[in-house]
Amino acid sequence: MPVIYIDIDSLRSDHVGAYGYNQPTTPNIDEFATDAVRFNRSYVANSPCLPSRAALITGRYGIHNGIETHGPLSQSFNSPASQIDWAGTWGDHIDERPWWTLPELFYKQRTSTCAVSSFPRHPAPWFHHAWHEVQQPQEPEGPNESFQTVRAETVIDLALDFIQQHADEEFFLYVQLWDPHGPYKRSEEQVDAFRSESLPPYPTAEQINQHQQWDAWRSASHMDIDDRTDLAEMLAHYDAEIHYADRHIGRLLDFLHNQALYDESFVTITADHGEEFGEHGLYREHWSTHDGTQRVPLIIKPPADQPIESGTRDQLVTNVDMPPTLADYAGFNTPTRWQGQSLRPVIENAKAEWRDHIVVDHGLYTAQRAIRTEQWKFIRTYHPGMWSATVPEHQLYDMHEDPQEQDNVVEDFSDVATNLEERMAVWAEEYGTDNEDPIRVVADQGPAGYNAFQSDYEGV
C-alpha cells in the first residue's frame, strides 16, 4: 500500500473550500475531499512546527516526548526507560521496540521511506532517524534565498520523482510544504484573484485600533495593519499562497491517477498548525492554543478496497492519532508507547464512539495548555509571552456560542473551568513521564520565540 502524507505549513481549516471557505483557494484539495473523510475538529497536539512534527513522528504528545518549543529544548526526545527500549535489536525474539518512531515502523517492515521536507530551518536531528531518504530541497541561489523560500513546486517535483521510482512497490512518502507559511511571495496577479471585501468578523476595526497601541511581536503596528483594508490585503496574500500550494498538490494527485496508484494509496492532507490574523492581537503568526493556531484540516482517503463512510466527522482528533492510523491500515502492530488512537473506526463509521476531549499545547511565543470538549475550551497559560496584560492565566470559551474565542467566560462558569483543569491534570498524569512537565520547563526558561524577540519590544 503506498502511503502519502502531505503536511502543509500554517494552513488554517477555515481557509479551505472543503471546510466552507468562500474563496476558491483549494480546488484540488476540495475535489480530493469528495473521495475522503474530512475531520471538522482536528487539532495538532503541539504547536508550532517542531513540536507538531515531533508529535507526529513519535506518536506521542509533547508532554511525553519532551518537545514543546523550538530552540535548545527541541533537540532531543525524553530518554527512554532503558537502553533496550532505545537500542534493542530487531530479531525474532523481540516483537517490537516500544520506542519506534513512525518512519522507523515502516523502515523495519522494509517499506521504502522518504521525507521530502523544507524543514532544515529548524535543527531537528530526531526528524531524520530511520528514513531511507530525506530530501531537503533548496531554491536557486539568489539574494532572497532562505530556508523560508522553498517553493511547493520544488518539493512536489522531488515527491513525484520518488513516486515514479517506487511505483511498483509499497512506500511511505512524507511531503512537507513550506507554503503558505510566510514570507508571502506570490505575484500581484496571483494575489489580485483573492482580494475581497468579504472578511471574517474578527478582528473588528475597534480591535485593530487597540492592537495598534501594542508594542509587541506581530502586533498591528509591527505588521502595518492600520485598518480592516490592510487586514484584507494580508489575507489575500495568504490565500494566494494557499492556492499556489493547492495547485502543486493537484499535480501530485493527478500523477497518482495517471500512474494508476490513486485507488490503492492511503493519502492524508493536513497541516502542522494554523495561522492567526489578529483575532487575539497577533497578525500572521502561530502563537497560542486558540483555534487559529491549533485547529487544522485533516482529510483522509484510504485505499479504495477499504470500507469508508465518506463525508465529515465531528470527533475530536489530533495528529498523534495519525501514526496508529497508518500502522492500522498498513497491517503493522502499533508500538506500545504511541499514545494516539487509530482513526479507522471513525473513518468506517461516522457515529463510532470516540474520546470526549483532547488536550493540546503551545510553547513558542507563550506556554499554554488547553483542553477541548464538545462544548468547552479551557486554556491555562503558564507564560504569557509579551502579552502579560492581555493573556489571562485562565480562559474559558463556549465553543457553541463563541467559536471565535472572543468572550472569556471563566468567571461566569468557574465550576466548568475547575472541572476542566482537573481533567487536564488527570490527562497530564496519564500521558506524561516521571520528568518535569516540559511545558512548565518552557515556562520557567521562557518560550523560545519570547526569548528571541522580547528585548526588542516593550510588551503589553
C-alpha positions in Angstrom: 0.0 0.0 0.0 1.5 3.4 -1.0 1.2 5.8 1.9 1.4 9.6 1.2 1.2 12.1 4.0 1.0 15.8 2.8 1.9 18.2 5.6 1.1 21.8 4.7 2.7 24.5 6.9 0.5 27.1 8.5 -2.8 26.1 6.9 -6.0 27.1 8.7 -9.1 24.9 8.3 -11.3 27.8 7.6 -9.3 28.9 4.5 -10.0 25.6 2.8 -13.0 25.4 0.5 -14.0 21.9 1.7 -14.3 23.5 5.2 -16.7 26.2 4.0 -14.3 29.0 2.9 -15.9 31.5 0.5 -12.7 31.9 -1.6 -11.6 29.4 -4.3 -8.3 28.7 -2.5 -8.2 24.9 -2.7 -10.0 23.4 -5.8 -7.7 20.3 -5.8 -8.0 19.6 -2.1 -11.7 20.2 -2.3 -12.1 17.6 -5.1 -9.9 15.2 -3.2 -12.2 15.6 -0.1 -15.1 14.2 -2.1 -13.3 10.8 -2.1 -12.3 11.1 1.5 -13.3 11.7 5.2 -12.9 15.3 6.4 -12.4 15.9 10.1 -14.0 19.1 11.4 -12.4 19.1 14.8 -8.9 18.1 14.0 -6.1 19.7 16.1 -2.4 19.4 16.4 -1.4 18.1 19.8 1.5 20.5 19.9 2.4 23.7 18.1 4.1 25.1 16.2 6.4 23.4 13.6 8.9 21.4 15.6 6.6 20.3 18.4 3.8 19.4 15.9 6.1 17.2 13.8 7.7 15.7 16.9 4.2 14.6 18.0 3.6 13.1 14.5 7.0 11.4 14.2 6.9 9.9 17.7 3.2 9.1 18.0 3.4 10.8 21.4 2.3 14.0 23.0 4.9 16.7 23.8 4.4 16.1 27.5 5.8 12.6 26.8 8.4 13.1 24.0 9.6 16.3 25.7 9.5 18.7 22.7 7.2 21.7 23.3 9.1 24.5 21.6 11.8 25.5 19.2 15.4 26.2 20.1 17.7 24.2 22.5 14.7 22.4 24.2 13.7 20.9 20.9 16.8 18.9 20.1 16.2 15.6 21.7 13.4 13.4 23.0 12.9 12.4 26.5 15.2 9.4 27.2 13.5 6.0 27.3 13.3 4.0 30.4 16.0 1.5 29.4 18.8 1.0 26.9 16.9 -2.0 25.4 14.0 0.3 24.6 16.2 2.7 22.8 18.6 0.4 21.0 17.1 -3.1 21.2 18.0 -5.4 18.4 15.5 -6.4 15.8 15.1 -10.2 15.9 12.5 -13.0 16.0 12.6 -13.0 19.8 11.7 -9.3 20.0 8.3 -8.4 18.6 8.8 -4.7 18.8 10.9 -2.0 20.3 8.5 0.3 22.1 10.4 3.5 21.2 9.8 3.3 17.5 9.1 6.4 15.5 6.6 6.5 12.6 9.2 6.2 9.8 11.1 3.6 11.8 8.0 1.4 11.9 7.8 1.4 8.1 11.6 1.0 7.8 11.5 -2.1 10.0 8.9 -3.6 7.7 11.3 -3.0 4.7 8.9 -0.5 3.2 10.7 2.3 1.3 10.5 5.5 3.2 11.2 9.1 2.1 10.7 12.6 3.6 10.7 15.5 1.2 10.8 18.4 3.5 11.6 22.1 3.5 12.4 21.6 7.2 16.1 22.5 7.7 15.2 25.9 9.0 15.0 24.3 12.4 17.7 21.8 13.5 15.9 18.6 14.4 18.2 15.6 14.5 15.4 13.3 15.7 13.4 14.0 12.5 16.0 12.3 10.3 16.1 8.9 12.1 15.3 5.8 10.0 14.2 7.3 6.7 15.7 5.6 3.7 15.8 9.0 2.1 15.4 12.6 3.4 15.4 15.2 0.6 15.6 18.8 1.6 15.2 21.0 -1.5 16.8 24.4 -1.9 15.9 27.3 -4.1 18.3 28.5 -6.8 21.0 30.9 -5.5 19.8 34.5 -5.2 19.5 37.5 -2.9 16.2 36.3 -1.4 17.1 32.6 -0.9 16.5 31.2 2.6 15.0 28.3 4.4 11.7 30.2 4.1 11.6 30.4 0.3 11.4 26.7 -0.7 8.6 26.5 -3.2 5.8 23.9 -3.3 6.7 23.3 -6.9 10.3 22.2 -6.0 9.0 20.0 -3.2 6.4 18.3 -5.4 8.9 17.7 -8.2 11.0 15.7 -5.8 8.0 13.8 -4.5 6.9 12.9 -8.0 10.4 11.6 -8.7 10.2 9.3 -5.7 6.8 8.0 -6.5 7.8 7.2 -10.1 10.9 5.4 -8.9 8.9 3.3 -6.4 5.6 2.9 -8.2 5.9 -0.9 -8.3 6.3 -1.3 -4.5 4.9 -0.2 -1.2 6.2 3.0 0.2 5.7 5.7 2.8 6.2 9.2 1.5 6.1 12.3 3.7 5.7 15.6 1.8 6.1 18.8 3.7 5.3 22.1 2.0 6.5 25.5 3.4 3.8 27.4 1.6 1.6 29.1 2.8 4.0 30.0 5.7 5.4 33.5 5.4 7.1 35.3 3.9 4.3 35.7 1.2 5.8 35.9 -2.3 3.0 35.4 -4.8 2.8 37.8 -7.8 0.4 40.7 -7.9 -1.8 38.9 -10.4 -2.0 35.9 -8.1 -2.9 38.0 -5.1 -5.4 40.1 -7.0 -7.5 36.9 -7.6 -8.2 36.8 -3.8 -8.7 40.4 -3.0 -12.2 40.6 -1.5 -14.4 42.7 0.6 -15.7 39.6 2.4 -13.8 39.4 5.7 -14.1 37.4 8.9 -15.8 39.2 11.7 -12.6 39.5 13.8 -10.6 41.5 14.4 -13.0 44.4 14.3 -11.9 47.9 13.4 -12.0 48.7 17.1 -9.8 45.8 18.0 -7.3 46.7 15.3 -7.1 50.3 16.7 -6.4 48.7 20.1 -3.7 46.4 18.6 -2.1 49.5 17.1 -1.2 50.6 20.6 0.7 47.4 21.4 4.5 47.3 21.2 4.9 43.6 20.7 5.9 40.9 18.2 3.5 40.7 15.2 1.2 43.4 16.6 -0.9 45.6 14.2 1.7 48.3 14.3 4.6 45.9 13.7 2.8 44.4 10.7 1.5 47.7 9.3 -2.2 46.8 9.9 -4.0 50.1 10.3 -7.5 49.0 9.5 -9.6 46.2 8.0 -8.5 47.1 4.5 -4.9 46.3 5.4 -6.2 43.0 7.0 -7.9 42.2 3.8 -4.7 42.7 1.9 -2.8 40.4 4.2 -5.5 37.7 3.9 -5.4 38.0 0.1 -1.6 37.2 0.1 -2.2 34.3 2.5 -5.0 32.9 0.3 -2.8 33.3 -2.8 -0.1 31.2 -1.1 -2.7 28.5 -0.2 -3.9 28.4 -3.8 -0.3 28.1 -5.1 0.3 25.1 -2.7 -3.0 23.6 -3.8 -2.1 23.8 -7.4 1.0 21.7 -6.8 -0.8 19.3 -4.6 -3.1 18.9 -7.6 -0.1 17.9 -9.7 0.7 15.1 -7.2 -2.9 13.8 -7.1 -3.1 13.9 -10.9 0.2 11.9 -11.1 -1.3 9.3 -8.8 -4.3 9.0 -11.1 -2.1 8.8 -14.2 0.1 6.1 -12.7 -2.9 4.1 -11.6 -1.8 4.5 -8.0 -4.6 6.7 -6.6 -7.1 4.0 -5.7 -4.6 1.8 -3.9 -2.9 4.6 -2.0 -3.6 5.9 1.5 -3.4 9.7 1.2 -3.6 12.2 4.0 -3.7 16.0 3.6 -3.3 18.1 6.7 -1.2 20.8 8.3 1.4 21.3 11.1 -0.6 24.2 12.6 -2.7 27.1 11.5 -2.1 30.9 11.5 -3.7 33.7 13.4 -4.7 37.1 11.8 -5.4 39.4 14.7 -8.3 37.6 16.3 -6.4 37.9 19.6 -3.9 40.6 18.7 -1.1 38.9 16.6 -1.1 39.1 12.8 0.3 36.3 10.6 1.6 34.3 13.4 1.1 31.0 15.3 1.4 31.8 19.0 -1.3 30.2 21.2 -3.7 27.4 21.8 -6.5 29.3 20.1 -8.2 27.5 17.2 -6.5 29.8 14.7 -3.2 28.2 15.6 -4.1 24.7 16.8 -7.0 23.6 14.5 -6.0 22.2 11.2 -7.6 20.5 8.2 -7.4 16.7 8.2 -8.6 14.8 5.1 -8.0 11.1 4.8 -8.5 8.8 1.8 -7.9 5.1 2.5 -7.3 2.6 -0.4 -10.4 2.0 -2.5 -10.8 -1.6 -1.3 -11.1 -0.5 2.3 -14.5 0.4 3.8 -15.2 4.1 4.3 -18.2 6.3 5.1 -17.3 9.4 3.1 -18.2 12.8 4.5 -17.4 14.8 7.6 -16.6 13.9 11.1 -17.0 15.9 14.4 -15.0 13.7 16.6 -12.1 15.4 18.5 -8.8 14.2 17.0 -5.1 15.2 16.9 -2.1 14.4 14.8 -1.0 12.0 17.5 -3.8 9.7 16.2 -2.2 9.5 12.7 0.7 7.1 13.4 -1.6 4.4 14.8 -4.0 5.0 12.0 -1.2 4.5 9.4 0.0 1.4 11.3 -3.5 0.0 11.4 -4.1 0.4 7.6 -0.6 -0.9 6.8 -1.2 -4.0 9.0 1.6 -3.3 11.5 1.4 -3.7 15.2 1.3 -0.3 17.0 4.2 0.4 19.3 3.2 0.3 22.9 4.3 3.8 23.7 2.4 5.5 20.9 -0.4 7.5 22.6 -3.0 8.1 19.9 -5.9 6.0 18.7 -6.4 4.6 15.2 -9.0 6.7 13.3 -10.1 3.6 11.3 -13.3 3.1 13.3 -14.3 6.7 12.7 -13.3 6.5 9.0 -15.5 3.5 8.6 -18.4 4.8 10.7 -19.3 8.4 11.3 -21.1 7.5 14.5 -18.3 5.5 16.0 -17.8 6.1 19.8 -14.7 8.2 20.5 -13.0 10.2 23.2 -14.8 13.2 24.7 -11.9 15.6 25.0 -8.4 16.4 23.7 -5.5 18.3 25.3 -3.2 20.5 23.2 -0.1 22.6 24.0 1.7 25.6 22.5 5.3 26.6 23.6 6.9 29.1 21.2 5.6 32.6 22.0 3.5 31.6 25.0 3.4 28.5 27.2 -0.1 27.2 27.2 -2.1 24.0 27.6 -5.8 23.7 26.6 -8.5 21.1 27.0 -11.2 20.9 24.3 -14.5 19.2 24.8 -17.6 19.1 22.6 -18.8 22.4 24.0 -15.9 24.0 26.0 -12.4 25.1 25.7 -10.3 25.9 28.7 -6.8 27.4 28.4 -4.2 27.5 31.1 -1.4 30.0 30.5 1.9 29.2 32.2 3.8 32.0 30.5 2.0 34.9 28.6 5.0 35.8 26.5 5.0 39.6 25.7 1.3 39.8 26.5 1.0 39.7 30.3 -1.6 42.4 30.3 -3.9 40.7 27.7 -3.4 37.0 28.1 -5.0 35.8 31.4 -3.9 32.8 33.3 -7.2 31.1 32.8 -9.5 31.3 29.8 -12.8 29.5 29.1 -14.8 29.7 25.9 -18.2 28.2 25.0 -17.3 26.9 21.5 -21.0 26.6 20.6 -21.8 30.2 21.2 -18.4 31.7 20.7 -16.3 29.7 18.2 -14.0 32.7 17.6 -13.0 32.6 21.3 -13.7 36.3 21.9 -15.7 36.1 25.2 -13.7 34.6 28.2 -16.5 33.3 30.5 -14.2 31.8 33.1 -15.7 33.9 35.9 -19.3 33.1 34.9 -18.6 29.3 34.7 -15.9 28.8 37.3 -17.2 25.3 38.1 -16.8 24.3 34.5 -13.3 25.8 34.4 -12.3 24.0 37.6 -13.6 20.6 36.3 -11.7 21.0 33.0 -8.5 22.0 34.7 -8.8 18.9 36.9 -9.4 16.7 33.8 -6.3 18.3 32.2 -4.3 17.3 35.3 -5.5 13.7 35.0 -4.5 13.7 31.3 -1.0 15.0 32.2 -0.7 12.2 34.8 -1.7 9.6 32.3 0.4 10.8 29.3 3.4 12.4 31.0 6.6 10.9 32.3 8.5 11.0 35.6 10.3 14.0 34.2 9.2 17.6 34.9 6.3 18.6 32.7 8.1 20.1 29.6 5.5 22.9 29.1 6.4 24.1 32.6 10.1 23.8 31.7 9.3 26.1 28.8 7.5 28.5 31.1 10.4 28.5 33.5 13.1 29.1 30.9 10.9 31.3 28.7 9.3 30.3 25.4 11.9 30.3 22.6 10.1 33.0 20.5 9.7 35.2 23.5 13.3 34.9 24.4 14.4 35.7 20.9 12.3 38.9 20.4 11.2 40.2 23.8 14.2 42.6 24.2 13.1 44.5 21.0 9.6 45.3 22.4 8.1 46.8 25.5 5.4 44.2 25.5 1.7 44.5 26.5 
